[in-house]
Amino acid sequence: MDHPAVHFTTVLMAFFAIMNPIANAPIFVGLTDDLDSRTRRRVALRAVLLAFGLVVVFALGGRAIFSIFGITLPAFRIAGGALVGLVGFHMLQGEQSAVHSPKDEDNEKSRDAALDIAISPLALPILAGPGTIATAMSFAADTTFFAVLRVIAAFAVMCAVTWATFLAGESLTRYLGENAIKVVTRLMGLILAVIGVQMMITGVRGAVMLS
């Protein structure tokens, strides 16, 4: 087991890479462009709280979920690593991965009820998409209770950072510019791809030990 500080930092960086709050800020601005500032703050808060609650459920209930579906931890880490790596690959290409991108019908529905934007597409799939859930479950599974708490704490920090970037989205977009956001996205994609490969290596090692 890594030192607690190292473990926390590793998990935090993984969440930062996959959630990429800097690149998501312009998406939030675009989705809430026609809302007043008070409603926009409510949407941002609701989105991060929903995402936090969802990830906490999967982080705490990971073992039970594995047991119910007969999934081994190495198998999950291999599949989760492939999924996380795929998101990173798309980010390296300068694309929004379909795993963490809203569909056209999500955006159309969100216009019908402003606060629904917080549920879809912000909370799902942008903030707490399959890649984020896989990352949380992988780091939280087969570890001590305090390690799980560190995973939850790291995600809580990322939710707070994301909330702040959402509210400062317009200023952040103007200050950094489109090119700088693309550079950050590609850098996060590289980090995410490496994390995905490491998850797969750990999964394969565990599968070999079980066989």
C-alpha positions as CSV (number, residue, x, y, z in Angstrom):
1,M,0.0,0.0,0.0
2,D,1.3,3.4,-0.9
3,H,1.9,6.1,1.7
4,P,-1.4,7.8,2.4
5,A,-0.2,11.1,1.0
6,V,1.1,9.4,-2.2
7,H,-2.2,7.5,-2.5
8,F,-4.3,10.6,-2.1
9,T,-2.2,12.6,-4.6
10,T,-2.3,9.8,-7.2
11,V,-6.1,9.5,-6.9
12,L,-6.6,13.2,-7.0
13,M,-4.5,13.5,-10.2
14,A,-6.4,10.7,-11.8
15,F,-9.7,12.4,-11.0
16,F,-8.3,15.7,-12.2
17,A,-7.3,14.2,-15.5
18,I,-10.5,12.4,-16.2
19,M,-12.8,15.2,-15.1
20,N,-10.7,17.9,-16.6
21,P,-12.5,20.9,-15.1
22,I,-10.6,23.5,-17.2
23,A,-11.9,21.9,-20.4
24,N,-15.4,21.4,-19.0
25,A,-15.8,25.0,-18.0
26,P,-16.6,26.1,-21.6
27,I,-19.1,23.3,-21.8
28,F,-20.9,24.5,-18.7
29,V,-20.9,28.1,-20.0
30,G,-22.5,26.9,-23.2
31,L,-25.1,24.8,-21.6
32,T,-26.1,27.6,-19.1
33,D,-25.7,30.6,-21.4
34,D,-29.4,31.6,-21.2
35,L,-29.7,31.2,-17.4
36,D,-29.4,34.0,-14.8
37,S,-26.4,33.9,-12.4
38,R,-28.5,32.6,-9.5
39,T,-29.9,29.7,-11.5
40,R,-26.4,29.0,-12.9
41,R,-25.0,28.7,-9.4
42,R,-27.8,26.3,-8.5
43,V,-27.1,24.2,-11.5
44,A,-23.4,24.0,-10.8
45,L,-23.9,23.1,-7.2
46,R,-26.5,20.4,-8.0
47,A,-24.3,18.9,-10.7
48,V,-21.3,18.4,-8.4
49,L,-23.4,17.1,-5.5
50,L,-25.1,14.6,-7.7
51,A,-21.8,13.5,-9.2
52,F,-20.2,13.2,-5.7
53,G,-23.1,11.1,-4.4
54,L,-23.0,8.8,-7.3
55,V,-19.2,8.2,-7.0
56,V,-19.5,7.7,-3.3
57,V,-22.1,5.0,-3.8
58,F,-19.9,3.1,-6.2
59,A,-16.7,3.6,-4.1
60,L,-18.3,2.3,-0.9
61,G,-20.4,-0.4,-2.6
62,G,-17.7,-1.7,-5.1
63,R,-17.1,-5.0,-3.3
64,A,-20.8,-5.7,-3.0
65,I,-21.3,-4.9,-6.7
66,F,-18.4,-7.2,-7.6
67,S,-19.9,-10.0,-5.5
68,I,-23.4,-9.6,-6.9
69,F,-22.3,-9.8,-10.5
70,G,-19.4,-12.3,-9.9
71,I,-16.8,-9.9,-11.0
72,T,-13.2,-10.2,-9.9
73,L,-11.1,-7.2,-9.1
74,P,-8.4,-7.9,-11.7
75,A,-11.1,-8.3,-14.4
76,F,-12.6,-4.9,-13.4
77,R,-9.2,-3.2,-13.4
78,I,-8.4,-4.5,-16.9
79,A,-11.8,-3.4,-18.2
80,G,-11.7,-0.1,-16.3
81,G,-8.1,0.6,-17.4
82,A,-9.1,0.0,-21.0
83,L,-12.1,2.4,-20.6
84,V,-10.0,5.1,-18.9
85,G,-7.2,4.7,-21.5
86,L,-9.8,5.1,-24.3
87,V,-11.0,8.4,-22.8
88,G,-7.4,9.6,-22.5
89,F,-6.7,8.5,-26.1
90,H,-9.6,10.6,-27.4
91,M,-8.4,13.6,-25.4
92,L,-4.9,13.2,-26.9
93,Q,-6.6,13.5,-30.3
94,G,-8.2,16.7,-29.2
95,E,-11.7,15.1,-29.2
96,Q,-14.4,14.8,-26.6
97,S,-14.8,11.1,-25.8
98,A,-18.3,9.8,-26.3
99,V,-18.0,8.3,-22.8
100,H,-17.9,11.7,-21.2
101,S,-19.7,13.9,-23.8
102,P,-23.4,14.9,-23.8
103,K,-25.5,13.6,-26.7
104,D,-27.6,16.0,-28.8
105,E,-30.8,14.6,-27.2
106,D,-29.4,15.3,-23.7
107,N,-28.8,19.0,-24.7
108,E,-32.3,19.2,-26.2
109,K,-33.9,17.8,-23.1
110,S,-31.8,20.1,-20.8
111,R,-33.4,23.2,-22.5
112,D,-36.9,22.1,-21.5
113,A,-36.0,22.4,-17.8
114,A,-33.0,24.5,-16.8
115,L,-32.2,22.6,-13.6
116,D,-32.2,19.3,-15.4
117,I,-28.9,20.3,-16.9
118,A,-27.4,19.4,-13.6
119,I,-28.5,15.8,-14.0
120,S,-27.9,15.3,-17.7
121,P,-25.5,16.0,-19.2
122,L,-23.4,17.6,-16.4
123,A,-23.5,15.1,-13.6
124,L,-23.9,12.3,-16.1
125,P,-21.9,11.7,-18.2
126,I,-19.6,14.7,-18.0
127,L,-18.6,14.6,-14.3
128,A,-19.5,11.1,-13.1
129,G,-19.3,9.1,-16.3
130,P,-18.2,5.5,-16.6
131,G,-14.5,6.4,-16.7
132,T,-14.8,8.4,-13.4
133,I,-16.8,5.6,-11.8
134,A,-14.3,3.0,-13.0
135,T,-11.4,5.0,-11.6
136,A,-13.1,5.5,-8.2
137,M,-14.0,1.8,-7.9
138,S,-10.5,0.7,-9.0
139,F,-8.7,2.8,-6.4
140,A,-11.3,2.0,-3.7
141,A,-11.6,-1.8,-4.2
142,D,-9.6,-4.2,-2.2
143,T,-8.2,-1.5,0.1
144,T,-8.6,-0.4,3.7
145,F,-11.5,1.7,5.0
146,F,-9.1,4.7,5.3
147,A,-7.9,4.3,1.7
148,V,-11.6,4.4,0.6
149,L,-12.0,7.6,2.6
150,R,-9.0,9.1,0.8
151,V,-10.6,8.2,-2.6
152,I,-13.9,9.9,-1.5
153,A,-11.9,12.9,-0.1
154,A,-10.0,13.3,-3.3
155,F,-13.2,13.3,-5.3
156,A,-14.7,15.8,-3.0
157,V,-11.7,18.1,-3.6
158,M,-12.2,17.7,-7.4
159,C,-15.9,18.5,-7.0
160,A,-15.1,21.7,-5.2
161,V,-12.5,22.6,-7.9
162,T,-15.0,21.8,-10.7
163,W,-17.7,23.9,-9.0
164,A,-15.3,26.8,-8.8
165,T,-14.3,26.5,-12.5
166,F,-17.9,26.3,-13.5
167,L,-18.7,29.6,-11.8
168,A,-15.6,31.2,-13.2
169,G,-16.1,29.6,-16.6
170,E,-16.6,32.7,-18.7
171,S,-13.6,34.5,-17.2
172,L,-11.4,31.3,-17.4
173,T,-12.3,30.8,-21.0
174,R,-11.5,34.4,-21.9
175,Y,-8.2,34.4,-19.9
176,L,-6.8,31.0,-21.2
177,G,-8.2,31.1,-24.7
178,E,-9.2,28.1,-26.8
179,N,-5.7,27.0,-27.7
180,A,-4.5,26.8,-24.1
181,I,-7.6,24.8,-23.1
182,K,-6.7,22.4,-26.0
183,V,-3.2,22.0,-24.7
184,V,-4.4,21.3,-21.2
185,T,-6.9,18.7,-22.6
186,R,-4.1,16.9,-24.5
187,L,-1.9,16.9,-21.4
188,M,-4.6,15.4,-19.3
189,G,-5.3,12.9,-22.0
190,L,-1.7,11.7,-21.8
191,I,-1.8,11.4,-18.1
192,L,-5.1,9.6,-18.3
193,A,-3.8,7.1,-20.9
194,V,-0.9,6.2,-18.7
195,I,-3.2,5.7,-15.7
196,G,-5.4,3.4,-17.8
197,V,-2.4,1.4,-18.8
198,Q,-1.2,1.1,-15.2
199,M,-4.6,-0.1,-14.1
200,M,-4.5,-2.8,-16.8
201,I,-1.0,-3.9,-15.8
202,T,-2.2,-4.2,-12.2
203,G,-5.2,-6.1,-13.3
204,V,-3.2,-8.5,-15.4
205,R,-0.7,-9.1,-12.6
206,G,-3.6,-9.8,-10.2
207,A,-5.2,-12.2,-12.7
208,V,-2.0,-14.1,-13.1
209,M,-1.6,-14.5,-9.3
210,L,-5.2,-15.8,-9.1
211,S,-4.7,-18.4,-11.8
